[in-house]
Structure formats: structure tokens, C-alpha cells
């Protein structure tokens, strides 16, 4: 948040929440979603991604990074 403010980026929203149970309603809210090392810890990553898709506006993007396949996550 501090870096975004320092860079003059005032149209960003930062949330830390549980992606598996987050309910933002049915209307798309975001142009982009980013998950850094979060998706691999979801009990149901497919359902989580389906939920995230509802939050993206048409043409929106999702960027996700994971360490390894689910069976290898410590």
C-alpha cells in the first residue's frame, strides 16, 4: 500500500481475505486479481478459481503463482 501510494497509484484496492469463502456478490468488481502462493493452499482450488472468475470484469485477468503441485505443497 505504501509503495502504491508513493507511486501515485490511488485506484488500487488491497484486501487480505479467505478466497475460498469470500463473497463479493455476483457483480464483477475487478479488472485483475493476483494470488501469490495462495491458491496452492486452498482446499478446493477449482471452486476458488470459479468464484474468482465471478469477480472479474469481462476481459479481466488473473495472475497466480504456486510453488509446486498440490501433492508437494508442505
mmCIF file of the N, C-alpha and C atoms, coordinates in Angstrom:
data_MODEL
# 
_entry.id   MODEL 
# 
loop_
_atom_site.group_PDB 
_atom_site.id 
_atom_site.type_symbol 
_atom_site.label_atom_id 
_atom_site.label_alt_id 
_atom_site.label_comp_id 
_atom_site.label_asym_id 
_atom_site.label_entity_id 
_atom_site.label_seq_id 
_atom_site.pdbx_PDB_ins_code 
_atom_site.Cartn_x 
_atom_site.Cartn_y 
_atom_site.Cartn_z 
_atom_site.occupancy 
_atom_site.B_iso_or_equiv 
_atom_site.pdbx_formal_charge 
_atom_site.auth_seq_id 
_atom_site.auth_comp_id 
_atom_site.auth_asym_id 
_atom_site.auth_atom_id 
_atom_site.pdbx_PDB_model_num 
ATOM 1   N N  . UNK A 1 1  ? 0.827   -1.200  0.000   1.00 0.00 ? 1  UNK A N  1 
ATOM 2   C CA . UNK A 1 1  ? 0.000   0.000   0.000   1.00 0.00 ? 1  UNK A CA 1 
ATOM 3   C C  . UNK A 1 1  ? 0.858   1.245   0.000   1.00 0.00 ? 1  UNK A C  1 
ATOM 4   N N  . UNK A 1 2  ? 1.916   1.194   0.823   1.00 0.00 ? 2  UNK A N  1 
ATOM 5   C CA . UNK A 1 2  ? 2.806   2.352   0.890   1.00 0.00 ? 2  UNK A CA 1 
ATOM 6   C C  . UNK A 1 2  ? 3.483   2.601   -0.450  1.00 0.00 ? 2  UNK A C  1 
ATOM 7   N N  . UNK A 1 3  ? 3.930   1.547   -1.112  1.00 0.00 ? 3  UNK A N  1 
ATOM 8   C CA . UNK A 1 3  ? 4.597   1.704   -2.400  1.00 0.00 ? 3  UNK A CA 1 
ATOM 9   C C  . UNK A 1 3  ? 3.625   2.227   -3.454  1.00 0.00 ? 3  UNK A C  1 
ATOM 10  N N  . UNK A 1 4  ? 2.390   1.750   -3.431  1.00 0.00 ? 4  UNK A N  1 
ATOM 11  C CA . UNK A 1 4  ? 1.388   2.223   -4.382  1.00 0.00 ? 4  UNK A CA 1 
ATOM 12  C C  . UNK A 1 4  ? 1.104   3.700   -4.164  1.00 0.00 ? 4  UNK A C  1 
ATOM 13  N N  . UNK A 1 5  ? 0.968   4.091   -2.912  1.00 0.00 ? 5  UNK A N  1 
ATOM 14  C CA . UNK A 1 5  ? 0.727   5.497   -2.593  1.00 0.00 ? 5  UNK A CA 1 
ATOM 15  C C  . UNK A 1 5  ? 1.904   6.350   -3.037  1.00 0.00 ? 5  UNK A C  1 
ATOM 16  N N  . UNK A 1 6  ? 3.120   5.889   -2.747  1.00 0.00 ? 6  UNK A N  1 
ATOM 17  C CA . UNK A 1 6  ? 4.315   6.638   -3.137  1.00 0.00 ? 6  UNK A CA 1 
ATOM 18  C C  . UNK A 1 6  ? 4.423   6.774   -4.654  1.00 0.00 ? 6  UNK A C  1 
ATOM 19  N N  . UNK A 1 7  ? 3.901   5.776   -5.385  1.00 0.00 ? 7  UNK A N  1 
ATOM 20  C CA . UNK A 1 7  ? 3.955   5.811   -6.845  1.00 0.00 ? 7  UNK A CA 1 
ATOM 21  C C  . UNK A 1 7  ? 2.773   6.574   -7.447  1.00 0.00 ? 7  UNK A C  1 
ATOM 22  N N  . UNK A 1 8  ? 1.893   7.098   -6.587  1.00 0.00 ? 8  UNK A N  1 
ATOM 23  C CA . UNK A 1 8  ? 0.745   7.862   -7.067  1.00 0.00 ? 8  UNK A CA 1 
ATOM 24  C C  . UNK A 1 8  ? -0.384  6.990   -7.597  1.00 0.00 ? 8  UNK A C  1 
ATOM 25  N N  . UNK A 1 9  ? -0.383  5.722   -7.239  1.00 0.00 ? 9  UNK A N  1 
ATOM 26  C CA . UNK A 1 9  ? -1.434  4.812   -7.686  1.00 0.00 ? 9  UNK A CA 1 
ATOM 27  C C  . UNK A 1 9  ? -2.557  4.808   -6.661  1.00 0.00 ? 9  UNK A C  1 
ATOM 28  N N  . UNK A 1 10 ? -3.585  5.575   -6.930  1.00 0.00 ? 10 UNK A N  1 
ATOM 29  C CA . UNK A 1 10 ? -4.676  5.717   -5.960  1.00 0.00 ? 10 UNK A CA 1 
ATOM 30  C C  . UNK A 1 10 ? -5.943  4.991   -6.392  1.00 0.00 ? 10 UNK A C  1 
ATOM 31  N N  . UNK A 1 11 ? -5.849  4.187   -7.462  1.00 0.00 ? 11 UNK A N  1 
ATOM 32  C CA . UNK A 1 11 ? -7.034  3.463   -7.921  1.00 0.00 ? 11 UNK A CA 1 
ATOM 33  C C  . UNK A 1 11 ? -6.915  1.966   -7.647  1.00 0.00 ? 11 UNK A C  1 
ATOM 34  N N  . UNK A 1 12 ? -6.103  1.602   -6.662  1.00 0.00 ? 12 UNK A N  1 
ATOM 35  C CA . UNK A 1 12 ? -5.910  0.204   -6.297  1.00 0.00 ? 12 UNK A CA 1 
ATOM 36  C C  . UNK A 1 12 ? -6.620  -0.111  -4.992  1.00 0.00 ? 12 UNK A C  1 
ATOM 37  N N  . UNK A 1 13 ? -6.991  -1.365  -4.873  1.00 0.00 ? 13 UNK A N  1 
ATOM 38  C CA . UNK A 1 13 ? -7.605  -1.840  -3.636  1.00 0.00 ? 13 UNK A CA 1 
ATOM 39  C C  . UNK A 1 13 ? -6.833  -3.069  -3.192  1.00 0.00 ? 13 UNK A C  1 
ATOM 40  N N  . UNK A 1 14 ? -6.457  -3.107  -1.935  1.00 0.00 ? 14 UNK A N  1 
ATOM 41  C CA . UNK A 1 14 ? -5.721  -4.233  -1.375  1.00 0.00 ? 14 UNK A CA 1 
ATOM 42  C C  . UNK A 1 14 ? -6.574  -4.887  -0.304  1.00 0.00 ? 14 UNK A C  1 
ATOM 43  N N  . UNK A 1 15 ? -6.818  -6.185  -0.460  1.00 0.00 ? 15 UNK A N  1 
ATOM 44  C CA . UNK A 1 15 ? -7.582  -6.934  0.531   1.00 0.00 ? 15 UNK A CA 1 
ATOM 45  C C  . UNK A 1 15 ? -6.844  -8.223  0.859   1.00 0.00 ? 15 UNK A C  1 
ATOM 46  N N  . UNK A 1 16 ? -6.878  -8.608  2.116   1.00 0.00 ? 16 UNK A N  1 
ATOM 47  C CA . UNK A 1 16 ? -6.384  -9.911  2.523   1.00 0.00 ? 16 UNK A CA 1 
ATOM 48  C C  . UNK A 1 16 ? -7.577  -10.627 3.130   1.00 0.00 ? 16 UNK A C  1 
ATOM 49  N N  . UNK A 1 17 ? -8.043  -11.665 2.422   1.00 0.00 ? 17 UNK A N  1 
ATOM 50  C CA . UNK A 1 17 ? -9.236  -12.377 2.861   1.00 0.00 ? 17 UNK A CA 1 
ATOM 51  C C  . UNK A 1 17 ? -9.120  -13.846 2.474   1.00 0.00 ? 17 UNK A C  1 
ATOM 52  N N  . UNK A 1 18 ? -10.057 -14.641 2.922   1.00 0.00 ? 18 UNK A N  1 
ATOM 53  C CA . UNK A 1 18 ? -10.120 -16.052 2.597   1.00 0.00 ? 18 UNK A CA 1 
ATOM 54  C C  . UNK A 1 18 ? -10.773 -16.215 1.227   1.00 0.00 ? 18 UNK A C  1 
ATOM 55  N N  . UNK A 1 19 ? -10.002 -16.591 0.229   1.00 0.00 ? 19 UNK A N  1 
ATOM 56  C CA . UNK A 1 19 ? -10.503 -16.683 -1.140  1.00 0.00 ? 19 UNK A CA 1 
ATOM 57  C C  . UNK A 1 19 ? -11.569 -17.758 -1.308  1.00 0.00 ? 19 UNK A C  1 
ATOM 58  N N  . UNK A 1 20 ? -11.519 -18.794 -0.472  1.00 0.00 ? 20 UNK A N  1 
ATOM 59  C CA . UNK A 1 20 ? -12.482 -19.879 -0.607  1.00 0.00 ? 20 UNK A CA 1 
ATOM 60  C C  . UNK A 1 20 ? -13.878 -19.493 -0.142  1.00 0.00 ? 20 UNK A C  1 
ATOM 61  N N  . UNK A 1 21 ? -13.984 -18.557 0.779   1.00 0.00 ? 21 UNK A N  1 
ATOM 62  C CA . UNK A 1 21 ? -15.305 -18.206 1.303   1.00 0.00 ? 21 UNK A CA 1 
ATOM 63  C C  . UNK A 1 21 ? -15.676 -16.751 1.052   1.00 0.00 ? 21 UNK A C  1 
ATOM 64  N N  . UNK A 1 22 ? -14.840 -16.028 0.386   1.00 0.00 ? 22 UNK A N  1 
ATOM 65  C CA . UNK A 1 22 ? -15.106 -14.620 0.117   1.00 0.00 ? 22 UNK A CA 1 
ATOM 66  C C  . UNK A 1 22 ? -16.335 -14.471 -0.761  1.00 0.00 ? 22 UNK A C  1 
ATOM 67  N N  . UNK A 1 23 ? -17.238 -13.620 -0.362  1.00 0.00 ? 23 UNK A N  1 
ATOM 68  C CA . UNK A 1 23 ? -18.438 -13.352 -1.158  1.00 0.00 ? 23 UNK A CA 1 
ATOM 69  C C  . UNK A 1 23 ? -18.505 -11.861 -1.439  1.00 0.00 ? 23 UNK A C  1 
ATOM 70  N N  . UNK A 1 24 ? -18.277 -11.508 -2.674  1.00 0.00 ? 24 UNK A N  1 
ATOM 71  C CA . UNK A 1 24 ? -18.351 -10.097 -3.083  1.00 0.00 ? 24 UNK A CA 1 
ATOM 72  C C  . UNK A 1 24 ? -19.630 -9.815  -3.850  1.00 0.00 ? 24 UNK A C  1 
ATOM 73  N N  . UNK A 1 25 ? -20.540 -10.772 -3.850  1.00 0.00 ? 25 UNK A N  1 
ATOM 74  C CA . UNK A 1 25 ? -21.754 -10.613 -4.621  1.00 0.00 ? 25 UNK A CA 1 
ATOM 75  C C  . UNK A 1 25 ? -21.567 -11.174 -6.016  1.00 0.00 ? 25 UNK A C  1 
ATOM 76  N N  . UNK A 1 26 ? -22.552 -10.989 -6.864  1.00 0.00 ? 26 UNK A N  1 
ATOM 77  C CA . UNK A 1 26 ? -22.494 -11.582 -8.204  1.00 0.00 ? 26 UNK A CA 1 
ATOM 78  C C  . UNK A 1 26 ? -21.975 -10.619 -9.266  1.00 0.00 ? 26 UNK A C  1 
ATOM 79  N N  . UNK A 1 27 ? -21.872 -9.350  -8.951  1.00 0.00 ? 27 UNK A N  1 
ATOM 80  C CA . UNK A 1 27 ? -21.398 -8.374  -9.931  1.00 0.00 ? 27 UNK A CA 1 
ATOM 81  C C  . UNK A 1 27 ? -19.876 -8.377  -10.004 1.00 0.00 ? 27 UNK A C  1 
ATOM 82  N N  . UNK A 1 28 ? -19.299 -8.352  -11.213 1.00 0.00 ? 28 UNK A N  1 
ATOM 83  C CA . UNK A 1 28 ? -17.837 -8.265  -11.338 1.00 0.00 ? 28 UNK A CA 1 
ATOM 84  C C  . UNK A 1 28 ? -17.321 -6.950  -10.765 1.00 0.00 ? 28 UNK A C  1 
ATOM 85  N N  . UNK A 1 29 ? -16.198 -7.002  -10.058 1.00 0.00 ? 29 UNK A N  1 
ATOM 86  C CA . UNK A 1 29 ? -15.644 -5.837  -9.395  1.00 0.00 ? 29 UNK A CA 1 
ATOM 87  C C  . UNK A 1 29 ? -14.247 -5.449  -9.870  1.00 0.00 ? 29 UNK A C  1 
ATOM 88  N N  . UNK A 1 30 ? -13.493 -6.419  -10.412 1.00 0.00 ? 30 UNK A N  1 
ATOM 89  C CA . UNK A 1 30 ? -12.067 -6.192  -10.613 1.00 0.00 ? 30 UNK A CA 1 
ATOM 90  C C  . UNK A 1 30 ? -11.632 -6.385  -12.054 1.00 0.00 ? 30 UNK A C  1 
ATOM 91  N N  . UNK A 1 31 ? -10.645 -5.606  -12.457 1.00 0.00 ? 31 UNK A N  1 
ATOM 92  C CA . UNK A 1 31 ? -10.001 -5.775  -13.755 1.00 0.00 ? 31 UNK A CA 1 
ATOM 93  C C  . UNK A 1 31 ? -8.915  -6.839  -13.669 1.00 0.00 ? 31 UNK A C  1 
ATOM 94  N N  . UNK A 1 32 ? -8.352  -7.026  -12.485 1.00 0.00 ? 32 UNK A N  1 
ATOM 95  C CA . UNK A 1 32 ? -7.283  -8.002  -12.296 1.00 0.00 ? 32 UNK A CA 1 
ATOM 96  C C  . UNK A 1 32 ? -7.297  -8.536  -10.869 1.00 0.00 ? 32 UNK A C  1 
ATOM 97  N N  . UNK A 1 33 ? -6.921  -9.802  -10.732 1.00 0.00 ? 33 UNK A N  1 
ATOM 98  C CA . UNK A 1 33 ? -6.742  -10.444 -9.436  1.00 0.00 ? 33 UNK A CA 1 
ATOM 99  C C  . UNK A 1 33 ? -5.360  -11.076 -9.417  1.00 0.00 ? 33 UNK A C  1 
ATOM 100 N N  . UNK A 1 34 ? -4.694  -10.999 -8.274  1.00 0.00 ? 34 UNK A N  1 
ATOM 101 C CA . UNK A 1 34 ? -3.367  -11.564 -8.124  1.00 0.00 ? 34 UNK A CA 1 
ATOM 102 C C  . UNK A 1 34 ? -3.351  -12.477 -6.903  1.00 0.00 ? 34 UNK A C  1 
ATOM 103 N N  . UNK A 1 35 ? -2.806  -13.674 -7.080  1.00 0.00 ? 35 UNK A N  1 
ATOM 104 C CA . UNK A 1 35 ? -2.638  -14.615 -5.975  1.00 0.00 ? 35 UNK A CA 1 
ATOM 105 C C  . UNK A 1 35 ? -1.192  -15.077 -5.985  1.00 0.00 ? 35 UNK A C  1 
ATOM 106 N N  . UNK A 1 36 ? -0.472  -14.705 -4.964  1.00 0.00 ? 36 UNK A N  1 
ATOM 107 C CA . UNK A 1 36 ? 0.930   -15.124 -4.847  1.00 0.00 ? 36 UNK A CA 1 
ATOM 108 C C  . UNK A 1 36 ? 1.021   -16.149 -3.734  1.00 0.00 ? 36 UNK A C  1 
ATOM 109 N N  . UNK A 1 37 ? 1.213   -17.391 -4.112  1.00 0.00 ? 37 UNK A N  1 
ATOM 110 C CA . UNK A 1 37 ? 1.370   -18.513 -3.197  1.00 0.00 ? 37 UNK A CA 1 
ATOM 111 C C  . UNK A 1 37 ? 0.131   -18.742 -2.332  1.00 0.00 ? 37 UNK A C  1 
ATOM 112 N N  . UNK A 1 38 ? -1.032  -18.367 -2.790  1.00 0.00 ? 38 UNK A N  1 
ATOM 113 C CA . UNK A 1 38 ? -2.246  -18.589 -2.020  1.00 0.00 ? 38 UNK A CA 1 
ATOM 114 C C  . UNK A 1 38 ? -3.080  -19.737 -2.550  1.00 0.00 ? 38 UNK A C  1 
ATOM 115 N N  . UNK A 1 39 ? -3.177  -19.836 -3.857  1.00 0.00 ? 39 UNK A N  1 
ATOM 116 C CA . UNK A 1 39 ? -4.056  -20.826 -4.476  1.00 0.00 ? 39 UNK A CA 1 
ATOM 117 C C  . UNK A 1 39 ? -3.683  -22.254 -4.091  1.00 0.00 ? 39 UNK A C  1 
ATOM 118 N N  . UNK A 1 40 ? -2.409  -22.509 -3.930  1.00 0.00 ? 40 UNK A N  1 
ATOM 119 C CA . UNK A 1 40 ? -1.976  -23.876 -3.628  1.00 0.00 ? 40 UNK A CA 1 
ATOM 120 C C  . UNK A 1 40 ? -2.398  -24.339 -2.224  1.00 0.00 ? 40 UNK A C  1 
ATOM 121 N N  . UNK A 1 41 ? -2.829  -23.420 -1.379  1.00 0.00 ? 41 UNK A N  1 
ATOM 122 C CA . UNK A 1 41 ? -3.261  -23.778 -0.030  1.00 0.00 ? 41 UNK A CA 1 
ATOM 123 C C  . UNK A 1 41 ? -4.781  -23.924 0.078   1.00 0.00 ? 41 UNK A C  1 
ATOM 124 N N  . UNK A 1 42 ? -5.489  -23.657 -0.994  1.00 0.00 ? 42 UNK A N  1 
ATOM 125 C CA . UNK A 1 42 ? -6.949  -23.793 -0.986  1.00 0.00 ? 42 UNK A CA 1 
ATOM 126 C C  . UNK A 1 42 ? -7.336  -25.267 -0.976  1.00 0.00 ? 42 UNK A C  1 
ATOM 127 N N  . UNK A 1 43 ? -8.337  -25.609 -0.193  1.00 0.00 ? 43 UNK A N  1 
ATOM 128 C CA . UNK A 1 43 ? -8.809  -26.993 -0.160  1.00 0.00 ? 43 UNK A CA 1 
ATOM 129 C C  . UNK A 1 43 ? -9.435  -27.393 -1.490  1.00 0.00 ? 43 UNK A C  1 
ATOM 130 N N  . UNK A 1 44 ? -10.078 -26.432 -2.154  1.00 0.00 ? 44 UNK A N  1 
ATOM 131 C CA . UNK A 1 44 ? -10.702 -26.699 -3.452  1.00 0.00 ? 44 UNK A CA 1 
ATOM 132 C C  . UNK A 1 44 ? -10.297 -25.587 -4.416  1.00 0.00 ? 44 UNK A C  1 
ATOM 133 N N  . UNK A 1 45 ? -9.115  -25.697 -5.035  1.00 0.00 ? 45 UNK A N  1 
ATOM 134 C CA . UNK A 1 45 ? -8.636  -24.621 -5.901  1.00 0.00 ? 45 UNK A CA 1 
ATOM 135 C C  . UNK A 1 45 ? -9.532  -24.377 -7.115  1.00 0.00 ? 45 UNK A C  1 
ATOM 136 N N  . UNK A 1 46 ? -10.173 -25.417 -7.633  1.00 0.00 ? 46 UNK A N  1 
ATOM 137 C CA . UNK A 1 46 ? -11.054 -25.239 -8.787  1.00 0.00 ? 46 UNK A CA 1 
ATOM 138 C C  . UNK A 1 46 ? -12.247 -24.367 -8.403  1.00 0.00 ? 46 UNK A C  1 
ATOM 139 N N  . UNK A 1 47 ? -12.873 -24.672 -7.276  1.00 0.00 ? 47 UNK A N  1 
ATOM 140 C CA . UNK A 1 47 ? -14.003 -23.864 -6.813  1.00 0.00 ? 47 UNK A CA 1 
ATOM 141 C C  . UNK A 1 47 ? -13.560 -22.430 -6.509  1.00 0.00 ? 47 UNK A C  1 
ATOM 142 N N  . UNK A 1 48 ? -12.372 -22.291 -5.954  1.00 0.00 ? 48 UNK A N  1 
ATOM 143 C CA . UNK A 1 48 ? -11.846 -20.957 -5.656  1.00 0.00 ? 48 UNK A CA 1 
ATOM 144 C C  . UNK A 1 48 ? -11.672 -20.160 -6.940  1.00 0.00 ? 48 UNK A C  1 
ATOM 145 N N  . UNK A 1 49 ? -11.131 -20.789 -7.981  1.00 0.00 ? 49 UNK A N  1 
ATOM 146 C CA . UNK A 1 49 ? -10.960 -20.102 -9.263  1.00 0.00 ? 49 UNK A CA 1 
ATOM 147 C C  . UNK A 1 49 ? -12.308 -19.770 -9.904  1.00 0.00 ? 49 UNK A C  1 
ATOM 148 N N  . UNK A 1 50 ? -13.261 -20.671 -9.782  1.00 0.00 ? 50 UNK A N  1 
ATOM 149 C CA . UNK A 1 50 ? -14.591 -20.389 -10.321 1.00 0.00 ? 50 UNK A CA 1 
ATOM 150 C C  . UNK A 1 50 ? -15.218 -19.195 -9.601  1.00 0.00 ? 50 UNK A C  1 
ATOM 151 N N  . UNK A 1 51 ? -15.013 -19.111 -8.295  1.00 0.00 ? 51 UNK A N  1 
ATOM 152 C CA . UNK A 1 51 ? -15.512 -17.986 -7.520  1.00 0.00 ? 51 UNK A CA 1 
ATOM 153 C C  . UNK A 1 51 ? -14.810 -16.696 -7.960  1.00 0.00 ? 51 UNK A C  1 
ATOM 154 N N  . UNK A 1 52 ? -13.501 -16.777 -8.132  1.00 0.00 ? 52 UNK A N  1 
ATOM 155 C CA . UNK A 1 52 ? -12.737 -15.603 -8.546  1.00 0.00 ? 52 UNK A CA 1 
ATOM 156 C C  . UNK A 1 52 ? -13.181 -15.111 -9.918  1.00 0.00 ? 52 UNK A C  1 
ATOM 157 N N  . UNK A 1 53 ? -13.521 -16.017 -10.805 1.00 0.00 ? 53 UNK A N  1 
ATOM 158 C CA . UNK A 1 53 ? -13.962 -15.629 -12.147 1.00 0.00 ? 53 UNK A CA 1 
ATOM 159 C C  . UNK A 1 53 ? -15.198 -14.723 -12.096 1.00 0.00 ? 53 UNK A C  1 
ATOM 160 N N  . UNK A 1 54 ? -16.061 -14.952 -11.116 1.00 0.00 ? 54 UNK A N  1 
ATOM 161 C CA . UNK A 1 54 ? -17.267 -14.112 -10.963 1.00 0.00 ? 54 UNK A CA 1 
ATOM 162 C C  . UNK A 1 54 ? -16.909 -12.673 -10.636 1.00 0.00 ? 54 UNK A C  1 
ATOM 163 N N  . UNK A 1 55 ? -15.769 -12.471 -9.970  1.00 0.00 ? 55 UNK A N  1 
ATOM 164 C CA . UNK A 1 55 ? -15.388 -11.132 -9.527  1.00 0.00 ? 55 UNK A CA 1 
ATOM 165 C C  . UNK A 1 55 ? -14.703 -10.329 -10.625 1.00 0.00 ? 55 UNK A C  1 
ATOM 166 N N  . UNK A 1 56 ? -14.237 -11.009 -11.686 1.00 0.00 ? 56 UNK A N  1 
ATOM 167 C CA . UNK A 1 56 ? -13.531 -10.313 -12.756 1.00 0.00 ? 56 UNK A CA 1 
ATOM 168 C C  . UNK A 1 56 ? -14.496 -9.697  -13.755 1.00 0.00 ? 56 UNK A C  1 
ATOM 169 N N  . UNK A 1 57 ? -14.218 -8.486  -14.144 1.00 0.00 ? 57 UNK A N  1 
ATOM 170 C CA . UNK A 1 57 ? -14.977 -7.849  -15.212 1.00 0.00 ? 57 UNK A CA 1 
ATOM 171 C C  . UNK A 1 57 ? -14.649 -8.551  -16.530 1.00 0.00 ? 57 UNK A C  1 
ATOM 172 N N  . UNK A 1 58 ? -15.514 -8.440  -17.540 1.00 0.00 ? 58 UNK A N  1 
ATOM 173 C CA . UNK A 1 58 ? -15.187 -9.041  -18.846 1.00 0.00 ? 58 UNK A CA 1 
ATOM 174 C C  . UNK A 1 58 ? -13.823 -8.547  -19.333 1.00 0.00 ? 58 UNK A C  1 
ATOM 175 N N  . UNK A 1 59 ? -13.011 -9.483  -19.790 1.00 0.00 ? 59 UNK A N  1 
ATOM 176 C CA . UNK A 1 59 ? -11.667 -9.146  -20.238 1.00 0.00 ? 59 UNK A CA 1 
ATOM 177 C C  . UNK A 1 59 ? -10.657 -9.039  -19.109 1.00 0.00 ? 59 UNK A C  1 
ATOM 178 N N  . UNK A 1 60 ? -11.096 -9.318  -17.861 1.00 0.00 ? 60 UNK A N  1 
ATOM 179 C CA . UNK A 1 60 ? -10.208 -9.227  -16.706 1.00 0.00 ? 60 UNK A CA 1 
ATOM 180 C C  . UNK A 1 60 ? -9.164  -10.332 -16.710 1.00 0.00 ? 60 UNK A C  1 
ATOM 181 N N  . UNK A 1 61 ? -8.154  -10.168 -15.874 1.00 0.00 ? 61 UNK A N  1 
ATOM 182 C CA . UNK A 1 61 ? -7.034  -11.105 -15.826 1.00 0.00 ? 61 UNK A CA 1 
ATOM 183 C C  . UNK A 1 61 ? -6.794  -11.617 -14.412 1.00 0.00 ? 61 UNK A C  1 
ATOM 184 N N  . UNK A 1 62 ? -6.343  -12.857 -14.338 1.00 0.00 ? 62 UNK A N  1 
ATOM 185 C CA . UNK A 1 62 ? -5.934  -13.471 -13.077 1.00 0.00 ? 62 UNK A CA 1 
ATOM 186 C C  . UNK A 1 62 ? -4.483  -13.893 -13.224 1.00 0.00 ? 62 UNK A C  1 
ATOM 187 N N  . UNK A 1 63 ? -3.660  -13.511 -12.274 1.00 0.00 ? 63 UNK A N  1 
ATOM 188 C CA . UNK A 1 63 ? -2.264  -13.968 -12.224 1.00 0.00 ? 63 UNK A CA 1 
ATOM 189 C C  . UNK A 1 63 ? -2.091  -14.744 -10.930 1.00 0.00 ? 63 UNK A C  1 
ATOM 190 N N  . UNK A 1 64 ? -1.591  -15.970 -11.045 1.00 0.00 ? 64 UNK A N  1 
ATOM 191 C CA . UNK A 1 64 ? -1.408  -16.815 -9.871  1.00 0.00 ? 64 UNK A CA 1 
ATOM 192 C C  . UNK A 1 64 ? -0.054  -17.506 -9.941  1.00 0.00 ? 64 UNK A C  1 
ATOM 193 N N  . UNK A 1 65 ? 0.619   -17.580 -8.809  1.00 0.00 ? 65 UNK A N  1 
ATOM 194 C CA . UNK A 1 65 ? 1.892   -18.283 -8.704  1.00 0.00 ? 65 UNK A CA 1 
ATOM 195 C C  . UNK A 1 65 ? 1.792   -19.304 -7.592  1.00 0.00 ? 65 UNK A C  1 
ATOM 196 N N  . UNK A 1 66 ? 2.321   -20.486 -7.837  1.00 0.00 ? 66 UNK A N  1 
ATOM 197 C CA . UNK A 1 66 ? 2.380   -21.546 -6.834  1.00 0.00 ? 66 UNK A CA 1 
ATOM 198 C C  . UNK A 1 66 ? 3.783   -22.142 -6.829  1.00 0.00 ? 66 UNK A C  1 
ATOM 199 N N  . UNK A 1 67 ? 4.146   -22.799 -5.737  1.00 0.00 ? 67 UNK A N  1 
ATOM 200 C CA . UNK A 1 67 ? 5.466   -23.423 -5.631  1.00 0.00 ? 67 UNK A CA 1 
ATOM 201 C C  . UNK A 1 67 ? 5.549   -24.700 -6.441  1.00 0.00 ? 67 UNK A C  1 
ATOM 202 N N  . UNK A 1 68 ? 4.477   -25.511 -6.340  1.00 0.00 ? 68 UNK A N  1 
ATOM 203 C CA . UNK A 1 68 ? 4.534   -26.852 -6.892  1.00 0.00 ? 68 UNK A CA 1 
ATOM 204 C C  . UNK A 1 68 ? 3.117   -27.419 -6.965  1.00 0.00 ? 68 UNK A C  1 
ATOM 205 N N  . UNK A 1 69 ? 2.974   -28.643 -7.484  1.00 0.00 ? 69 UNK A N  1 
ATOM 206 C CA . UNK A 1 69 ? 1.661   -29.275 -7.490  1.00 0.00 ? 69 UNK A CA 1 
ATOM 207 C C  . UNK A 1 69 ? 1.122   -29.475 -6.068  1.00 0.00 ? 69 UNK A C  1 
ATOM 208 N N  . UNK A 1 70 ? -0.194  -29.524 -5.907  1.00 0.00 ? 70 UNK A N  1 
ATOM 209 C CA . UNK A 1 70 ? -0.798  -29.631 -4.567  1.00 0.00 ? 70 UNK A CA 1 
ATOM 210 C C  . UNK A 1 70 ? -0.214  -30.761 -3.708  1.00 0.00 ? 70 UNK A C  1 
ATOM 211 N N  . UNK A 1 71 ? 0.071   -31.901 -4.308  1.00 0.00 ? 71 UNK A N  1 
ATOM 212 C CA . UNK A 1 71 ? 0.563   -33.034 -3.512  1.00 0.00 ? 71 UNK A CA 1 
ATOM 213 C C  . UNK A 1 71 ? 1.956   -32.794 -2.952  1.00 0.00 ? 71 UNK A C  1 
ATOM 214 N N  . UNK A 1 72 ? 2.671   -31.801 -3.470  1.00 0.00 ? 72 UNK A N  1 
ATOM 215 C CA . UNK A 1 72 ? 4.011   -31.496 -2.987  1.00 0.00 ? 72 UNK A CA 1 
ATOM 216 C C  . UNK A 1 72 ? 4.108   -30.253 -2.096  1.00 0.00 ? 72 UNK A C  1 
ATOM 217 N N  . UNK A 1 73 ? 2.954   -29.620 -1.845  1.00 0.00 ? 73 UNK A N  1 
ATOM 218 C CA . UNK A 1 73 ? 2.956   -28.410 -1.006  1.00 0.00 ? 73 UNK A CA 1 
ATOM 219 C C  . UNK A 1 73 ? 3.213   -28.816 0.436   1.00 0.00 ? 73 UNK A C  1 
ATOM 220 N N  . UNK A 1 74 ? 4.185   -28.186 1.103   1.00 0.00 ? 74 UNK A N  1 
ATOM 221 C CA . UNK A 1 74 ? 4.472   -28.553 2.500   1.00 0.00 ? 74 UNK A CA 1 
ATOM 222 C C  . UNK A 1 74 ? 3.339   -28.162 3.441   1.00 0.00 ? 74 UNK A C  1 
# 
